[in-house]
Amino acid sequence: DTFLTLLGHELRTPLTTLLGNAQLLLRRAQREGVMPARDQRSLQVLADQASRLNRLVQLQLDISRLHSGQLRIERVPLDVGMLARRVVEEILPTVMTHTIVYSGPDTPLLILGDELRLDQVLQNLLQNAIKYSPQGSCVRVGVEQRDATACVSVTDEGIGIPQAELPLLFQRFYRASNVEEHQISGLGVGLYVVKELVTLHGGTVDVASEEGRGSVFTICLPLAHNACDANPDAATADESAMV
C-alpha cells in the first residue's frame, strides 16, 4: 500500500502534463482544421488513454487512503435526485448499446454529502451495471425516500452474482467467480470503494442478485436532518486528504 501510494503520487504530475497537452493540441487541431482527421483521431485516443491512466492512479490513491483510514469527506447540503439525474445525463452520450432509464421524485431529497465522492459512487455503480449487462438491455436508476433516508438503486439485467458470493462482494480485489467465463475484465476494487465511501457518509449499500438475471445495488444515505447523528465523525472534512 505504501509503495503504491508513493508511486501514485509520482505518476500524477507527468500524467497531468501529458493529458493537458494532449487536450490542448486536440482543441487547437479541431479549431484550426490543419490536422488530418486520422491524426485527430489518434490524438483523441492519446487524450482518452491519458485520462484513463489518470483515473486509475487517482483510484489507487483513494484505495490506499481508504484502507489506512486517511480519506475524509467534505459534507455540504446536496440533492441526491439532482446528483443521480446529472450522472445519468453525463453517461448517456457515451452509451451506444444500452438503454438507461432514470426515475426520481420532483422534490429535493437533501443529505449532507461530498458531491465529488458520491458522484464517484454513482458513476461506479452505473458503469458496472453497463459493463456486466448484455448489449441491448436496460439499466434503471431510481431515487426515492425510505423513512429517514434517501436511496438510489441501480438495476441491471446482467450476469448476476452467485448467492454464496454476495457477502464477499465488497471486499478489496474480490471478483465474482462467474465473470471470467464471460471474459469481463476488472480489478475488483470498484465496489470496495463504493462501500467505504457510502459508509463514510453514514449510509449503507446493499445488493440483491440472481445469477443470470441481473442485480440491484442500493445505497441509502441519511437525510440532512439525520446525517450528523448517523456519522458525526464524517462531518469534519480533512481537505489535505483530498489532495
N, C-alpha and C positions, 0 to 999 in steps of 0.2 A: 504493500500500500504506500509506504514512504517513497519507494523508488518511482512508482507510477505517478505519484503526486508531483515529485520533482521533475520528472520527465514531461508531465503535462504542462507545468509552468514554463519550462524551457521551450516547448513547442509552440506555445501560444503566440509569442512575438513574431517569429518568422511566418507562421500561418496567417496571422492577421495582415502582415505586409503583403504576402502573396495574394491573399483574397482581395485586398483593397486595390492593388494594382491591376489584377485581372478584371475586376469590375470596372475600373476606370478606363482601361483600354477598350472593353466591350462597349461601354456607353459612348466613347469617342468614335469608335468604328461605326456604330449604328447612327450616330448623329451626322457624321461627315460622309458616310456612304462610300469610303475609299477602299474598304477591305472586301474581298470577295466573300460571298455568302458561305462558302465552305470553310474559310478561315474564321469567320464569325462563329460558326457552329463549334469549331474546335476551341475557340476562346471561351464559349459558353460552357463547354464541357470542363475546361480548366477551372473556371469560376465555380461551377457546381461542385466539383470534387474537392476543391479547396474549402468550400463552405461545409461539405460533409465531414471532412477531416477536422475542421474547427469544432463542429458539433460533437464529434466523438471525443475530442480532447476535453471539451467542457463537461461531457458526461462523465468521463473518468475522474475529473476533479470533483464533481458533485458526489460521485460514489465514495471517494476517499473521505470527503468531509462528512458525509452521512455516516459512514462506518466508524469514524472517530468521534462523532457527536459534535463536530465543529460547525456544521451548517445551521444557520439561523434564518428565520423568515421575517419579513417586514410586513406587518398586518395593517391594512387600511380598509375602509368600507368598500365593498365590492359586490356587484350584482352578478350572481352566478349564472343566471339565464343569459344575460348580455355577453358574458365571457364565453359560454358554451356556443352561443349562436355565432360569435365572431370567429371562434376556432373552426367551426364547420364552414363558414364562408371563406376562410383563408385556404382551407384544404380542397374545397370543391373544384377550383380551376386546375388542380394538379391530378385529379382523379378522372380517368377516362373509362374504366372498366367496372365501376361500382356505382350504385345509387346511394346517396346519403340523405337521410330524412331527419329533420330536426323538429322537435315539438317541445313547447315550454309555456309557462304562464305569461300573461300580459303584464302582470305587476312584478316589480323587482323582488328578488329574494336576496336580501343583503346578508353578507357574512363579513367577518374581519379576516382578510386573507392577503397573501402575497400574490399579486396578479401574475408576475413572471413565472413563479413556481407552479401555480395552478394551471396556467397555460401549458406549461411543460407536461403536467399530469394528463390533461385532456388530449393534447397532441399525441402523447404516447399511447393512450388507450385507443384513440381513433385510428392511428396508423397501424396498431396491432390488429384491430378489427378488420381493416382492409387487407392487411398482409396475410392473415390466416383465413380469408374467405375466398371462395371461388369467384371468378370473373362473372359479372352479370348479377351478382347477389346484392342485397340491400343491407346497409348499415344504418341503424337508428340511434339517434342521440336524443334522450329525453331528460327534461328538467322538471322537478316537482318538489313541493314541500311535504315532508313527512314529520308530523309533530313539530319538534323544535329544530329540525334540520332541513337543509337544502340538499337535495340528492340529484346526482347526474348519473344516468345509466347509458352505457354503450352496448348495444345489442348487435351481434353479427350472426351470419348463417354459415359459419366456417367449420373447421375440422373438429372443434370442440376439444375438451380436455378429459382424460380418463379420471373417473371419480376418485380413485385411490390417490391421485397425484394432486388434487386440489389443495390440500393443506400445505404442500411444498412449493406452490407456485410463486410465492412472493420472496423466496429465498434468493440470495445473490448467486448469479451464474446458473440458476436452475432452469432447465428447459424440459417441457413435457416429452414423454417418450415417443409420441406419435408424430413429432414434427419432422424427423429425419426421413420417414417413408414418403412424406410429401415434398421433400427437398426444399424446405424453407429455412433459410439461414437466419442467424441471430446470435446474440451474445448472452442472453439470459439475465440481463440487468435492468431492463426497462420496468418490469413490474416491481422489482425491488425498490427502485427509485420512486415509483408511484406510491407504494405502501408507506415508505418513510416520509415522503413529503406530506401525504394526507395525514399521517399520524402527528407530524409537527403542527398541523392545523387543528389538532384535537378531534379529527374525524376518523372515519372508518372506510375501508374498502372491502367489498365482498364480491364473490364470483359464483355464479350458478352456470353449470355447463353440462352438456350431454355430448359424448363423443359422436362425431359425425353429424351433429345437428346444430352446433353453434354454442355461443357463450354470451352471458350478460355480466358485465362488470359494472358495479355500482359504487360510487363514492358518496358519502354523506358527511356534510360539514355543518357545525353548529351555526344557527342563525345569529346575527350580530349581537343580540342581547344575551345570548348564551355562550358566545365564543370564548370570552375571557375565563368564564367559570370552567369551561371544558378543558382548557390547556393554558393556564396562566403563564407558564414558562415561555410559551411561544410568543407572548405579547411583546417581549423585549427583542428588538432587532439588533443583530450584530452585523453591521454593514461591512465590516472588514472581512467577514467570511464570504461575502458575495463577490469579492474582487478576484 
